[in-house]
């Protein structure tokens, strides 16, 4: 797939996923929670297959249960309870579990470090997105805002990086990412955040510009983090479910970091940002 068609695939995929996510957020809180649970469970499956293929099924089941439980508990009882479920599940994830050794024969003991790290990597975003959506009167705006900033950051980084090129951002982690792409992602991410703010509230706040840059940075950090993990495990794409992106992990890598960061910012300065 050449550069042009790859970019077209990314944009087309965003236009499919975008309405689905926004529609779920608009319909009902329970619908949104269900979508988040499905998304993180699918990402957990890809994580398990990447981390330890020989135990992918066992890790997938336990990781999926932990992630879904955290999202549901956060929806029913609040974010702190959801985070508590994650911490407990991650602690239990370090316990050894009997597992057949490759090739059969004796059974070995496997410490599920990949399970614990998967919960801590994927879980906070699920809790954050559930908590943001639950904010009275402004939940839908908050969710749409962070989604748009992450999506426009991804498109801006890809388009400017491929069209301009230039010095590499961090070749040891992601050989294809450039400084031009980094700046392009920041700019378009900020534009996306300002556009949503303008449509939702009717004005443009300087504080929102600063937050948009922060979330764009977080999204690109999440992209680099996932690239580094894939590089370490010799994986190009975590899956092939989404055209132009690979797997769910490839598509949501920026959101996994950006959502918790935005939730913390809003928790500390929500009123100052004047979302309503």
N, C-alpha and C positions, 0 to 999 in steps of 0.2 A: 504494500500500500504506500503510494507516494505521499509527499508532504501535503499536497492540496487535499487529496481524498481523506487523509488521516484527520486533518483539521475539520473537514466537512463531517466526518463520522463523529467527531467529538461534539460538534455543535448539534448535529441531529440527535445524538444520544441525550444531550442536555435538554433538548426540546421535548423529548419523550419522558425523561425522568423528572424534569422540572414540574410540568403540570400534574404528574402523579403525586409528587411529594406535596406540592402546594394544595392540591385537591384534598389529600388526606388531612392536611393541617386545617383546612377550611371546614371540612365536614364535621368533625367531632374529635374531641380529645382522645377518645378510645381508639378511633381509626388511626390517628397519628401515632399513638403508642404501639399499636399493632404493626404499623409500617416500620417503625424504628426497631422493634423486636425482630421482625423478619430480616431487615437489612443487616443488623449486627450478627444474627445467627448465620446468615450467608457469608458474611465476612469471616466469621469464626471458622467456618468450614474450610475456607481458603487458607486461613492462617494455619490450621492444623495440618493440612496437606503440604504446606510449605515447610513448616517446622520439623515435622516428624512423620513422613509418609507411612512408616510401618505401624504407627499407632494413630493414624488419622481419624478412624472411626471413633475410637475411645475418647480422644481429645475433643472431637467435634461435638459429641453428645454432651459431655460435661461442660464444655465451653458454652455451647448453645443454651443449656439449662441455666448456667450462671448469668449469662448476659440477659436472657429474657426475664429471669427472676429480678435482676437489678432494675430493669426498665419498668416492670409491673409494680414492684414495691415502691419505686420512686413516684409512679403515678398515683398509687393509693395512699401512701403515707408521707411522701416528701423526699427531697433529694438526699438528705442526710441518711435516711434509712436505705435508700438505694445504694449509696456509696458504702454503707456498712455491709450490705450483702456482698458487694464486690470484694471488699477487704477480707471478709470471712471466706468467700469462695476461693480467693487467691491464696490465702493461707492454707486451705485444704488442698489446693492444687500442688503443693510441694510434697504431699504425702506420697510414699511409694505405692505403686500398684502392680500386682503380678501381671505379666504380659508374655505371651509366647515369643520366644526368641526367633529371629529370622531363620528360616529353613526348618522350623519345627524343633522337636526335642524338648530340652529342659525349659522351664519357665524362669524368666529373669525378673528382676526388680527394676522398674523404670521410675525415676523421679520426674514428675510432671512439671518441670520448670516451664516448658512451652505453654502449658495450660494457665499457669499463674500469670505469666507475662501477657498472654493473650487477653485475659480478663482485665488487666490493668491498662492495656493498650486500647482496647475497644470499648470497655465498659463506661468510662467517664463521659464519653461523647453521648452514649445512649441516655444516661442520667441527665446530662446537661440539656439535651434536646427536649426531653420530656418535661424538665423543670421550666425551661424557657416558654414552652407552649402553654404551660399551666398558669402563666402570669396573668392576673385578671385584667381584661380589657386590651392588653397589648401583646398577648402571647403569639397571635398569628403574625403580627408585624415583626416581632423579634425573630421568629423562625424564618420568615421569608427574607428578612434582611441578611441574616448570617448565611443562608443558602446562596443568595444572589452574590454576595461578596466572594464566597469561596468559588462559585462557578465562574464568575467573571475574572477572578484572579487566574484560574486555571486556563481559561481561553486566552486571556491577555498574555500570559507567560508563554504559552505554546506558540501563538501566532507571532509575537514579536521575536521570540527566540529563533524560530525557524526562518523568518523573513529577514532578520537583521544579522543574526549570528554573532560572531565576535568572541571575546575571551570567555572561557568556561568558568562557571560559577564555583564548582567543586568537583573536579574531574574524578577524584578518587571514589566519590560516592555516586555521582550521576554524570557520566561523561558528556551527555547531550545538553544539559542545562547550561544556559549562558547568563551573563550579567544583563544582557539586553532583555532576555526573557524575564529575569527577576524584576527589573524596573517596569517592564510592560505589564507584568502581573499586578504590581503595586498600583500603577496608575489606573488600569481598568477596574481593579477591585474597588478602589476608592470611588470611581465614577459610578459603579454599580450600587455601592452603598449610599451615595448621595442621591441617586435616582429613586431608590426605594424610599428613602427618607422624605424626599420632595413629594412623591406621590401619596405617601401615607399621612404625613403631618402637614405638608404645605410650606415648609421652610427648610433652610439648610443651616445646621448648627456646626460651628467649628469643632466642637467636641466629637461630633459624629465622624468628621474627617479623620481625626486622630485615631478614633476607634477602628475605622475602616482600614487604615494603614496597619494597625496592630493585628487585626484579624487576617489581613492579606499576608502579613509576615508569618503569622501562625500557620496559615494554610500552606504556604510554601515550605515552611519548616517540616510540616507533616508529610509533604511530598518527598522531601529529601530523606526524612527518617525512613519512610517505606522503601525508597530506592536503596538506601544503605542496607536494610534488612534483606531485601531481595538479592542484592549483590553478594552479600555474605553467604546466602544459601544457594547461589547459582540459579536463580529463577528470573526469567525475563518478565513474565506476566503471572499474576496469581490465579488467573482464570481466563475464560474466553466468553463470558456471559454478555459483556457490553461491548459493542463495536467501537473501535477507536480508543478504548480504555483498558481492555483486558478484563479483569475480574472486578468484583465489588470492592475489594481492598484497593485496587488501582484507582477506582473512581472516587472513593470516599476518603482516601488517605489524608487529604488536606482537612476535611471536615472533622476527622477524628481528633485533631489537635485544635482546630479553630473553635469548635463548639464549646469545649470546656473553658477555653480562654475567654470567649465572649460571655459565657455564663458567669464567670468570676468577675469580669468587668461590670456587667450589668448588676450583679449582686452588690457590688461596692458603690456604684454610681448611677443606678438606674434612674433615679429622680433627676439627677443633674443632666442626664442625656435628653430628658423631656421627650419621650417617645409618644406622648399623647397630649 
